[in-house]
Amino acid sequence: MANLWENDDPVSDLGIDVPTWIDEKITPYDVAAVNQGGCTSGAYMPAVTYWQALETMGDYGDDVLDFIQEALGEVPMPDSDESWSAMACHFLSTAVELWCSGVESEIDNLLDGVES
């Protein structure tokens, strides 16, 4: 079993498609960190930094919401008193966390193949 924490190369180098709304340089280390503590732990700052989340949602918001809808069958709504910026962080963080949890075993398998 590969140790994602020990790999700092982009997952795209393994042939994994990274959604346009995630930094193309995301690494297995980043994926492991997101899966361990979520984006709000600081594991994926572009999803919790207001200006970056707003920019990403402005560019790819429909794709992000579609991804969440496909993964969960619904789009979990933030608290009704959240600011626009906090809502962008909520949706983007949710999507990034879903993507990371869905791709972790694929990354692990590919890294095992590289190590063999």
Secondary structure, 3 states (H helix, E strand, C coil): CCCHHHCCCCHHHHCCCCCCCCCCCCCHHHHHHHHHHCHHHCCCHHHCCHHHHHHHHHHHHHHHHHHHHHHHCCCCCCCCCCCHHHHHHHHHHHHHHHHHHHHHHHHHHHHHHHHC
